[in-house]
């Protein structure tokens, strides 16, 4: 079976929610829509308190090349712009909109794969505020418009969903396979690529069958099973598994002629092109042992974690930990109150306090477990030792910047060393060092 | 709804493993061999192991108190070191000497280097080296042959060994370990008067019956030298449970087997008996439980191969040409020195890195 070297097999936890069909959540009375929901500069608000907005109407505009538009997810009135909790940044500026009634949609033109040319396509993807929905939230239009000297031959659709507990991509592939296939076809045709490959982990046989059926009419599209292994869905690892091409260190998939998009992104692209619908909702898994029941929702952006948890069945007494995203790379949250669902929210997971590992660190016994699981073939324990001793440049020589922070090393470490945290520390210190050196050079000039 | 949740860095799930669990599982893997030695040597084994483990635990606690560190006897690492020291001494040794060996292992080889995770040398083997240097007589002679002694079960060898001419060089017949007998016989090969006898003894040692006896533990030796079969069972458990890297025993045993087969015979190339070498002495214990010690072996896959093959070459060299009949402990200790160097030169090419 297609796969990469290294990686781990954590308990999947998907049985909790994989049988739950996607359910469209009732409209929230109020939405909190952060201006920063993507990698890059936060969008600039184009509405003011008191403005009436329609569903799908642009409320904030991309600020700069790497940024993305943001749209209202309900029909109503802007009642505030201010600081709110943010699942990734901690806090951030958000536009609050109070819903006044049922959806009245802002009208956008619609196209099909036959009528949508390359220029139209890129304009639509940018206009509709589409970003990578796997969690990284990189603006999709930027990824889809490579510089002219980079030839793209393959678009890979990431349906691995390797994070434990998450099942929203699985459900989306089962229920919306046709639209996802068309979304992929749009991306293949409009990037000049020859092939589109959907990579799906082999623990999702139904999704695989549905996607295969949906892709069969198009000779450009293929569906491939990859081994169920974490982090199969990491960009470089998935490319390796499917094509054996190795993205160079510090490079991008474009360097080996590939663009990778999440299946959710392909679905959003379809809706934007065929239905003129901006990115105002997404699939979210609500699960974990701390939940009374679980769900896969289609939720509006700006709805709150609190409401999604309640709508799914509520949390148990013993719930002690709230994760935004998957358990391996997600972000722990202090509270669910007023915490908005953003474009990158793939999962809302509740764990019991008892389940949590805790990081009472004991000395490294050089067991080498981190070395054998590292999908980037680094020596995590040595990187940690170098960072602890503030030998950051040596850590740089040992390719600390190649680390994708997947957490496989910390998962297997018997000494419970928070390796990822040390690596982030090291990367941060290195950034500071190189900034200082750049400044010095500037001065010398 | 809970007001505030517990916040920690990712990943938020972890494998159910800890250093404590690793140590106690390795101890469990030693149990079959331990029970077998009790069966072989009787209560002597129990007293020796109690002295060894007791010495290790007391030393660990004392040193941690002295250094004002947290007392971590529960983690099993000192217990394991003590048990391994017990496996490395003959059952006849005075109990206080065993305890002293354990104390050296913990105090000098482990705690003075910084404690768990920081030691360069395998503590149990350092303890054994200390005892070998301090009490060579207790460590290498006065073997207590198990109830069914090796030579007595092998009539031909036994007869040859009681021949006065052979006794002359087999100076500790009744209690000789097979490797001792081999070393003495090989030395006698150069004596024209004894050559035939020596050839005969070697032939008997390499016989199928002798190899099977060695494998089943019907031979003299240290506690851990007499139970090849049961160490193999425990060792395989370690590999299956991924508590030891298969590369180390594979590389170590493979190297010794290959070299002793090729160069260990007395009738030219490829006339040696690799099985004899695999099942005698401390090789099984060394290859599965000592060379695989996580702290004192390399962390890279390639490094582990180098380390294991190095141990094998040294063991073969000492057994063939060294002053001691057995070389497992010194081989591993010597290779321990090279671990940082090996790790440094076997850094894998990272994903997407261009080889320069």
Contacts between the chains, C-beta under 8 A, distances in Angstrom:
chain1	res1	chain2	res2	distance
A	8	B	15	7.6
A	10	B	13	5.9
A	10	B	15	7.4
A	11	B	13	7.7
A	164	B	13	6.8
A	236	B	351	6.5
A	236	B	352	6.8
A	240	B	351	7.8
A	246	B	351	6.6
A	246	B	352	5.0
A	247	B	352	5.3
A	248	B	352	4.7
A	248	B	353	7.9
A	248	B	354	6.5
A	249	B	350	6.5
A	249	B	351	7.1
A	249	B	352	4.2
A	249	B	353	4.8
A	249	B	354	7.4
A	250	B	352	7.9
A	251	B	352	6.7
A	306	B	1	6.9
A	309	B	1	7.7
A	315	B	1	6.9
A	315	B	2	7.5
A	319	B	2	6.3
A	319	B	5	7.9
A	320	B	2	7.1
A	320	B	5	6.4
A	320	B	6	5.2
A	321	B	5	5.3
A	321	B	6	5.0
A	321	B	7	7.9
A	321	B	8	7.8
A	321	B	12	6.7
A	322	B	5	4.5
A	323	B	12	5.4
A	327	B	10	7.8
A	327	B	11	6.3
A	327	B	12	4.5
A	327	B	13	4.5
A	328	B	10	6.5
A	328	B	11	4.5
A	328	B	12	7.6
A	328	B	13	7.1
A	329	B	10	5.4
A	329	B	11	7.1
A	330	B	10	6.2
A	330	B	12	6.7
A	331	B	10	7.2
A	332	B	5	6.9
A	332	B	6	7.3
A	332	B	7	4.2
A	332	B	8	5.7
A	332	B	9	7.7
A	332	B	10	7.6
A	332	B	12	6.5
A	333	B	5	6.1
A	333	B	7	7.2
A	334	B	4	5.6
A	334	B	5	6.0
A	334	B	7	5.8
A	335	B	3	6.7
A	335	B	4	6.2
A	335	B	5	6.8
A	336	B	1	6.7
A	336	B	5	8.0
A	337	B	1	7.6
A	349	B	12	7.9
A	351	B	12	6.7
A	351	B	13	7.9
A	353	B	6	6.4
A	355	B	13	7.5
A	356	B	6	6.3
A	356	B	8	7.0
A	356	B	12	7.0
A	357	B	8	8.0
A	357	B	12	7.5
A	357	B	13	6.8
A	357	B	14	3.5
A	358	B	8	7.7
A	359	B	8	6.5
A	359	B	9	7.5
A	362	B	18	7.7
A	362	B	19	5.3
A	362	B	75	7.6
A	362	B	116	7.6
A	363	B	19	8.0
A	363	B	115	7.0
A	363	B	116	5.3
A	363	B	117	3.4
A	363	B	118	6.9
A	364	B	117	5.3
A	365	B	19	5.8
A	365	B	22	7.4
A	365	B	116	6.6
A	365	B	117	4.9
A	365	B	294	4.8
A	365	B	295	5.2
A	366	B	117	6.8
A	366	B	294	5.3
A	366	B	295	5.3
A	366	B	296	7.9
A	366	B	297	7.5
A	366	B	299	5.4
A	367	B	22	7.2
A	367	B	294	4.2
A	367	B	299	7.9
A	368	B	245	7.0
A	368	B	294	7.0
A	368	B	298	7.6
A	368	B	299	3.9
A	368	B	300	7.3
A	368	B	304	7.8
A	371	B	299	5.1
A	371	B	300	6.1
A	371	B	301	7.8
A	371	B	348	7.9
A	372	B	301	7.1
A	375	B	351	6.9
A	376	B	350	5.7
A	376	B	351	4.4
A	376	B	352	7.9
A	377	B	348	4.7
A	377	B	349	6.8
A	377	B	350	4.8
A	377	B	351	5.1
A	378	B	350	5.4
A	379	B	299	6.7
A	379	B	300	7.1
A	379	B	343	7.9
A	379	B	347	6.2
A	379	B	348	7.5
A	381	B	299	6.5
A	382	B	299	7.7
A	382	B	343	7.6
A	398	B	347	7.1
A	399	B	350	4.6
A	399	B	353	6.4
A	402	B	350	5.3
A	402	B	351	6.6
A	402	B	352	7.0
A	402	B	353	7.3
A	405	B	10	7.7
A	407	B	10	5.4
A	407	B	11	3.5
A	410	B	10	7.9
A	410	B	11	5.5
A	410	B	14	7.2
A	411	B	11	5.2
A	411	B	13	7.0
A	411	B	14	5.7
A	411	B	15	5.6
A	412	B	15	5.2
A	412	B	17	7.1
A	413	B	14	7.8
A	414	B	17	4.7
A	414	B	18	5.3
A	414	B	19	5.0
A	414	B	21	7.1
A	414	B	22	5.3
A	415	B	18	7.8
A	415	B	19	5.6
A	415	B	117	7.6
A	416	B	14	7.1
A	416	B	18	6.8
A	418	B	9	5.4
A	420	B	9	6.4
A	420	B	10	6.2
A	420	B	11	7.1
A	421	B	9	4.5
